[in-house]
Amino acid sequence: MPRRERWSIIIAVLEAIEEQWASHGEGARVTNVATTANMSYDRLMEYLEELERTGFVTAGRMPQLTDKGREFLRAARQWRDVLGRFGLD
Amino acid sequence: MASPPLFVALDAVSAVLTLIVALFFARIWRLTGSALLLLFAVGFGLVGVGYFGVSVSQFDLAAPIGAWDALRIAGQLGGALVLLFAYVSHRVHGSPRPWTVLAWSAAGLSAIGALLFWAMPPFAQSPRLGEALPVLHGLMFLAYVACAVLALPGLLKQPTLDRALVPAAFLAWAATKYTWMVLDLLPQASTERLAPLVYCWRFLAIALLLAAIGLGGGSRRVQHAPP
């Protein structure tokens, strides 16, 4: 099993946040994001801090995608498809 | 045999098209900061730069091998090895660092090798590049076959036609190198009929790679990922 690359983790976190908000709305939990993104809570928090600094997610107990984050995620899904053709996903 | 200007033109077109693939990886590397993608950009970049070397003299091994040929061989061999080691670093269990170091070493050595051939007079060059060509082409053939195998999990994970493009492209590149190897070993009279085959395989490989990066779109400008 190849290790997860950095771009893959970022996409997984953003997708997990999007999914949690779509499913649970205000009831979304960071622990569920960690489960969905398949990563430890501590590691998720590190990524969330970075994503918050770059303006991809909002600050708060349960972050939400910003417009900038949604735009990045849309483009990143396309790269992921291409990189999957190279066997890099 | 086609005229030398035609080969030069075909090489230049190959170079530009391969550099487009390299630029695609460089762009995603810039956006995500992924070291693996930088290696892919460098690997395809070296192959592209290698195509700027002139192929003409390779059809005549009796002719002296020039600095342009050294650039071509160094770029092609370095690029193939960088791509191979980058793939292995992604697939290997445990630390990818040794393979990443090998990939960067291959890139560095190919640049140094090309520069040495430019700097040294032909009589000082050892081993003579012309004598080493069959072995070098054999190495590149094996590297590209390995790249095709290492790209295959993408297709196995999701067996769709678009995911077959990259393994097929690496196999076509391997076929190019195999044909070169055969050309190196045949008497020169026989090479004239086989020479166009090299370019057919090469352009097939490049077309497949361009299709692979083109089908996904994603050319819009987006914000950078966190550093």
Chai-1 contact restraints between the chains, C-beta under 6 A:
chainA,res_idxA,chainB,res_idxB,connection_type,confidence,min_distance_angstrom,max_distance_angstrom,comment,restraint_id
A,P2,B,H90,contact,1.0,0.0,6.0,A-B,restraint_1
A,P2,B,R91,contact,1.0,0.0,6.0,A-B,restraint_2
A,E5,B,S34,contact,1.0,0.0,6.0,A-B,restraint_3
A,E5,B,L36,contact,1.0,0.0,6.0,A-B,restraint_4
A,R6,B,S34,contact,1.0,0.0,6.0,A-B,restraint_5
A,W7,B,T32,contact,1.0,0.0,6.0,A-B,restraint_6
A,W7,B,S34,contact,1.0,0.0,6.0,A-B,restraint_7
A,I10,B,A225,contact,1.0,0.0,6.0,A-B,restraint_8
A,E50,B,P226,contact,1.0,0.0,6.0,A-B,restraint_9
A,T54,B,P226,contact,1.0,0.0,6.0,A-B,restraint_10
A,K68,B,Q223,contact,1.0,0.0,6.0,A-B,restraint_11
A,E71,B,V222,contact,1.0,0.0,6.0,A-B,restraint_12
A,F72,B,V222,contact,1.0,0.0,6.0,A-B,restraint_13
A,F72,B,Q223,contact,1.0,0.0,6.0,A-B,restraint_14
A,A75,B,G218,contact,1.0,0.0,6.0,A-B,restraint_15
A,A75,B,R220,contact,1.0,0.0,6.0,A-B,restraint_16
A,A75,B,V222,contact,1.0,0.0,6.0,A-B,restraint_17
A,Q78,B,G216,contact,1.0,0.0,6.0,A-B,restraint_18
A,Q78,B,G217,contact,1.0,0.0,6.0,A-B,restraint_19
A,Q78,B,G218,contact,1.0,0.0,6.0,A-B,restraint_20
A,W79,B,I28,contact,1.0,0.0,6.0,A-B,restraint_21
A,W79,B,G218,contact,1.0,0.0,6.0,A-B,restraint_22
A,D81,B,G216,contact,1.0,0.0,6.0,A-B,restraint_23
A,V82,B,I213,contact,1.0,0.0,6.0,A-B,restraint_24
A,V82,B,G216,contact,1.0,0.0,6.0,A-B,restraint_25
A,G84,B,G154,contact,1.0,0.0,6.0,A-B,restraint_26
A,R85,B,G154,contact,1.0,0.0,6.0,A-B,restraint_27
A,R85,B,D162,contact,1.0,0.0,6.0,A-B,restraint_28
A,R85,B,R163,contact,1.0,0.0,6.0,A-B,restraint_29
A,R85,B,L165,contact,1.0,0.0,6.0,A-B,restraint_30
A,R85,B,V166,contact,1.0,0.0,6.0,A-B,restraint_31
A,R85,B,A212,contact,1.0,0.0,6.0,A-B,restraint_32
A,F86,B,A151,contact,1.0,0.0,6.0,A-B,restraint_33
A,F86,B,V166,contact,1.0,0.0,6.0,A-B,restraint_34
A,G87,B,A151,contact,1.0,0.0,6.0,A-B,restraint_35
A,G87,B,P153,contact,1.0,0.0,6.0,A-B,restraint_36
A,G87,B,G154,contact,1.0,0.0,6.0,A-B,restraint_37
